[in-house]
Amino acid sequence: MKVCLRWVYEQGVSLVVNSFNKDRIQENIGIFDWELSPQELDNINRIPQNRGFPAINFIADEGPYKSLHELWDGEI
């Protein structure tokens, strides 16, 4: 989990984690004490990406998005 949190942080994305467990909170804070290596970043960036929900379900002639292009610009 720490690698995932660190990768998100290094992408410049804000992240919010939720825990009431003191040990887990300390682990999460620990992501600021180290960095991923360029090789590790490259390896993570080469992981194939998948969508968790089919976007086609958000498309409707009467809805705000009439096509996949209107809904999603390809950026993640």
N, C-alpha and C positions, 0 to 999 in steps of 0.2 A: 504494500500500500504506500509506503514511503516513497518508492521510486515513482509511482503514479502521481502523487502529490507534488513531488519535486519537478517532474516533467511539466505538469500544468503550470507551476510557478515560473519555470524557466521560459515558458511560452509567453509570459507577460499577461496571463489570464488571472483574474481575481478568483479565489476559491474560498469556499466556506465549508468547514468541516463541523460536524456536530457530535459531541461526546460529553458524557458526564463522568467518564472514567478517567481518573487522574493520570494513570499510566499512559493511556491512549492519547490524552491531551499533550503530555510531555513528548511522546513519540512524534506527534504531528508538528510540534514546535521545532523538533530536531531537524526538519527538512531545510532549515536555514543555515545549518552548520557544514554543509558540503555541496558539491555540484556534480552533475552528471558529466562524464567525459565526452568529448566530441564523438568518439566511437559509440558510446552508449546512446547518445542522442540520435545518431544516424541509424542505429539498430531499431530504436523505438519508432522513428519516423518512417521506417520501411515496413512496419506492421500494416497489413491490409486493413482498411477501414470499412466498417459495415454500418448500416443505418439500423437503429433499433425499432423503427416503426415505418411502415410503408407510407411515403408521403402522398401517394395517389389518393389515400383516404381523406386528404384535406382539400382536394380539388372538386369544385362543383360549378356548374354554369351559373347558379344563382349566388354563389359565395364570393368572398373577397379574392380568392385565387382561382383563376380560370384555367391555368396550366401549371405544370411543374416548373417551368421557367419563371413564372411570376412568383412562385412560392420559394424557390431555392436557387441561389446564384452559383452554386457549386462550391462555395467556401464552407469550411468547417470551423 
